[in-house]
Amino acid sequence: MLKVIENIKLGVLLIDNKNTVILSNNYVSYIFDCNIEPGKSIIDGWENYKFLTLFDKFIKENFQKVEFEHKILKFNKILIENGYIIIIEDITKEESYQAMKMNFFSNASHELKTPITSIVGYAETLLLNNDIDKKDQNKFLKYIYQNALNLNDLINNILQLAEIEHFKQSSDVLSNVDILALLSELNINHLINSKNIEFIQECELSAIPFNKYHLKTILDNLLDNAFFYTKEGFIKLKCHNDNNYYIFEVQDSGIGIEKSQQEKIFERFYKIKSKGSGLGLAIVKHLVLIYNGSIELESTVGVGSLFRLKFPKKNE
């Protein structure tokens, strides 16, 4: 039983009815990065006054959850004969996940309302006004169609992000992806034709172990982003490798990104401009992390941006 208590992923303190510590397991030391030895008082036996204050408050108030030293800790007090047991759980990750989930649903709801409101508004105008001329009818129908497309893209991105976040990398979903064949499948032809932009492609890779769908999603999103923020000049896709990494780079001569925005652009629903779902780069970041990769950004306002992705070859 002592071995179980010592190795359990919960802090366990056994206290007698005089508030003296009888037992303190390893996880207590891990949580607080500080020992309290058996034989000392739970109230004043700590060397650090912050812990002393915390446990003094717990004895008096018997709280269940508290923020302490950048952690969120859950306390549970169990009464036993001649004393009590304090169970301490570090729930920082769980609380962070819940907050992130609530924030995601709040943002998603807000983003979904925008195209829906437009669709309903224009459709209602058409239904309630029989004297609208043909030109205005076509204009309103165009708005409805465009917002329906935006809504469809947003829903697809939300579902895609949810799927990616639950994905676990395993060897059975990896295959040797033919890079040149994959590049020919990228959704960029309509983007190239829509703007007077030179698209440059330099690829030294033949095949790499990856999930083809994931790699295509990464490159599609980076290129979509580059074309969206580039009016003229060039967009360059480069793929190569060194001794340790497979490297993909997407460079553009677009508007560039302010220094203050460079950390935020990978957050869900963050947009530099009002258009778009704000999920493309968040999807890229999640996929890069799944493959233990890294993403670097170099950007200068008015000059352009360079996104560099590195995937370790040890994944082989």
C-alpha positions in Angstrom: 0.0 0.0 0.0 2.9 2.4 0.8 4.4 1.6 -2.6 1.1 2.5 -4.3 0.8 5.7 -2.3 4.4 6.7 -3.2 3.9 6.2 -6.9 0.3 7.4 -7.4 -0.2 10.5 -9.6 -1.9 12.3 -6.7 -0.5 14.2 -3.8 -1.3 12.3 -0.5 -0.8 13.7 2.9 -1.8 11.7 6.0 -2.4 14.0 9.0 -3.2 13.2 12.6 -5.7 15.1 14.7 -3.0 17.5 15.9 -2.2 18.5 12.3 1.1 16.7 12.3 2.2 15.1 9.0 2.4 11.3 9.3 3.0 10.6 5.6 3.7 12.8 2.5 4.2 11.0 -0.8 6.5 11.8 -3.7 3.8 13.6 -5.8 3.4 16.2 -3.1 7.0 17.1 -3.5 6.5 17.1 -7.3 3.5 19.4 -7.2 5.0 21.9 -4.8 8.7 21.4 -5.6 9.2 21.4 -1.9 9.3 18.7 0.8 7.3 18.5 4.1 8.8 15.9 6.3 6.8 13.5 8.6 6.6 14.8 12.1 6.2 18.5 11.1 2.9 20.4 11.3 0.9 20.8 8.1 0.3 24.4 9.1 3.7 25.6 9.9 6.0 22.8 8.8 6.8 24.3 5.4 10.0 26.1 4.8 8.4 28.4 2.2 5.8 30.8 3.6 3.6 30.5 0.5 2.9 26.8 1.2 2.4 27.6 4.9 -0.2 30.2 3.9 -1.9 27.9 1.5 -2.3 25.0 3.9 -3.3 27.3 6.8 -6.0 28.7 4.5 -7.1 25.1 3.5 -7.4 24.0 7.2 -9.6 27.0 8.0 -11.7 27.1 4.8 -11.5 23.6 3.5 -11.6 24.9 -0.2 -11.7 22.4 -3.0 -9.9 24.2 -5.9 -7.3 26.9 -5.8 -4.9 28.6 -8.2 -1.3 28.4 -6.9 2.1 29.2 -8.5 0.7 28.9 -12.1 -1.1 25.7 -11.2 -4.7 24.8 -10.6 -4.9 22.4 -7.7 -7.9 20.3 -6.5 -8.0 19.5 -2.8 -10.1 16.8 -1.1 -10.2 16.2 2.6 -11.1 12.7 3.9 -11.8 12.3 7.6 -10.4 9.1 9.3 -10.0 7.9 12.8 -7.5 10.2 14.7 -6.9 12.4 11.7 -7.6 13.0 8.0 -6.1 12.5 4.6 -5.6 15.4 2.1 -5.7 14.3 -1.6 -4.2 16.9 -4.0 -4.6 16.7 -7.8 -2.9 19.0 -10.3 -5.8 19.7 -12.7 -4.0 22.5 -14.6 -4.2 20.7 -18.0 -7.8 19.7 -17.6 -8.9 23.2 -16.6 -6.9 24.7 -19.5 -8.5 22.2 -21.9 -12.0 23.1 -20.6 -11.3 26.8 -21.0 -9.9 26.3 -24.5 -13.0 24.2 -25.4 -15.4 26.9 -24.2 -13.4 29.6 -25.9 -13.5 27.5 -29.1 -17.3 27.0 -29.0 -17.8 30.7 -28.2 -15.7 31.8 -31.2 -17.2 29.2 -33.5 -20.7 30.3 -32.6 -19.8 33.9 -33.3 -18.1 33.1 -36.6 -21.1 30.9 -37.7 -23.6 33.7 -36.9 -22.0 36.1 -39.4 -22.8 34.3 -42.7 -26.0 32.9 -41.3 -27.3 36.4 -40.4 -26.4 37.6 -43.9 -28.1 34.7 -45.6 -31.3 35.1 -43.6 -31.3 38.9 -44.1 -30.9 38.8 -47.9 -33.3 35.9 -48.2 -35.9 37.7 -46.1 -35.6 40.8 -48.2 -36.3 38.8 -51.3 -39.2 37.0 -49.8 -41.0 40.1 -48.4 -40.4 42.4 -51.3 -42.0 41.5 -54.6 -41.1 44.7 -56.4 -37.3 44.3 -56.2 -35.9 44.7 -59.7 -33.9 41.9 -61.5 -30.5 43.6 -60.9 -31.0 43.8 -57.1 -32.4 40.3 -57.0 -29.3 38.9 -58.7 -27.1 41.0 -56.3 -28.8 39.6 -53.2 -28.7 36.1 -54.6 -25.0 36.5 -55.2 -24.5 37.6 -51.5 -26.5 34.6 -50.3 -24.5 32.3 -52.5 -21.2 33.7 -51.3 -22.1 33.6 -47.6 -23.4 30.0 -48.1 -19.9 29.1 -49.5 -18.2 30.9 -46.6 -20.4 29.0 -44.1 -19.6 25.7 -45.8 -15.9 26.5 -45.7 -16.1 27.5 -42.0 -18.0 24.3 -41.0 -15.5 22.1 -43.0 -12.6 23.8 -41.3 -14.1 23.4 -37.8 -14.8 19.7 -38.5 -11.3 19.3 -39.9 -9.7 20.9 -36.9 -11.7 18.7 -34.5 -10.7 15.6 -36.5 -7.0 16.6 -36.5 -6.9 17.3 -32.7 -8.1 13.8 -32.0 -5.7 12.2 -34.5 -2.9 10.0 -33.1 0.1 9.4 -35.3 0.8 5.8 -35.9 2.8 3.9 -38.5 -0.3 2.4 -40.1 -1.5 5.8 -41.4 1.9 6.8 -42.8 3.1 6.0 -46.3 5.8 7.1 -48.7 4.2 10.1 -50.2 5.3 11.0 -53.8 6.0 14.7 -53.4 5.9 15.7 -57.0 2.6 13.9 -57.5 1.2 15.5 -54.4 2.3 19.0 -55.6 0.4 18.4 -58.8 -2.8 17.9 -56.8 -2.6 21.1 -54.8 -5.6 23.5 -55.2 -3.6 26.4 -56.6 -4.5 26.6 -60.4 -7.5 28.8 -59.8 -5.4 31.0 -57.5 -2.6 31.4 -60.0 -5.1 32.3 -62.8 -7.0 34.8 -60.6 -4.0 37.1 -60.0 -0.9 38.3 -61.9 1.4 36.4 -59.6 4.4 34.3 -60.5 4.3 30.9 -58.8 7.8 29.3 -58.3 8.1 25.7 -57.3 11.5 24.2 -56.3 11.4 20.6 -55.0 14.3 18.4 -54.2 12.3 15.7 -52.4 11.1 12.5 -54.0 9.1 10.8 -51.3 8.8 11.1 -47.5 6.9 9.0 -44.9 3.7 11.0 -44.1 0.0 11.0 -44.2 -0.8 12.2 -47.7 -4.0 14.0 -46.7 -2.3 15.8 -43.8 0.6 17.0 -46.0 -1.7 18.2 -48.7 -3.8 20.1 -46.1 -0.7 21.8 -44.7 0.5 23.0 -48.1 -3.0 24.0 -49.4 -3.6 26.1 -46.3 -0.2 27.8 -46.5 -0.6 28.5 -50.2 -4.2 29.8 -49.8 -2.9 32.1 -47.1 0.0 33.3 -49.3 -2.3 34.0 -52.3 -4.9 35.8 -50.1 -2.4 38.3 -48.8 -0.4 38.8 -52.0 -1.6 41.2 -54.7 1.4 41.0 -57.0 4.9 39.7 -57.2 5.6 36.0 -56.5 4.8 33.0 -54.3 7.5 30.4 -53.9 7.1 26.8 -52.7 10.4 25.1 -51.8 10.9 21.6 -50.4 14.3 20.1 -49.6 16.1 18.2 -46.7 19.2 18.2 -44.6 20.7 15.4 -42.4 17.9 15.7 -39.8 14.8 17.3 -41.4 12.4 17.4 -44.3 11.9 21.1 -44.9 9.0 22.9 -46.7 9.0 26.7 -47.3 6.3 28.9 -48.6 7.4 32.5 -49.3 5.4 35.4 -50.7 5.8 39.0 -51.6 2.6 40.0 -49.8 1.6 42.5 -47.2 3.7 41.0 -44.4 2.7 40.5 -40.8 3.2 42.9 -37.9 5.5 41.7 -35.2 2.7 42.0 -32.6 0.5 39.7 -34.7 3.1 37.0 -35.6 2.4 34.9 -32.5 -1.4 35.3 -32.7 -1.9 34.2 -36.3 -1.7 30.5 -35.3 -4.6 30.9 -32.9 -8.0 29.7 -33.9 -10.2 32.3 -35.5 -7.5 35.0 -35.5 -7.6 37.0 -38.7 -5.5 39.8 -40.0 -8.3 40.8 -42.4 -12.0 40.3 -41.8 -12.3 37.6 -44.6 -11.5 33.9 -44.1 -12.3 31.5 -41.3 -9.2 32.2 -39.3 -8.6 28.5 -38.9 -6.2 27.7 -41.8 -2.9 28.4 -39.9 -4.4 26.8 -36.7 -4.9 23.6 -38.7 -1.3 23.8 -40.1 0.1 24.3 -36.6 -1.8 21.3 -35.1 -0.7 19.0 -38.0 2.9 20.1 -37.7 2.9 19.3 -34.0 1.4 15.9 -34.6 4.5 15.0 -36.6 6.8 16.5 -34.0 7.7 19.2 -36.4 8.3 23.0 -36.0 7.1 26.0 -37.8 9.1 29.2 -38.2 7.9 32.6 -39.5 9.9 35.4 -41.0 7.9 38.4 -42.0 8.4 42.1 -42.8 5.5 44.5 -43.4 5.3 45.5 -47.0 7.9 43.0 -48.1 6.4 39.6 -47.5 6.4 36.4 -45.4 8.2 33.1 -45.2 6.8 30.1 -43.4 9.3 27.3 -42.8 8.2 23.8 -41.7 10.7 21.2 -40.4 9.8 17.6 -39.9 12.3 15.3 -38.2 13.5 12.3 -40.2 13.4 10.2 -37.1 9.7 9.7 -37.7 10.9 7.2 -40.3 
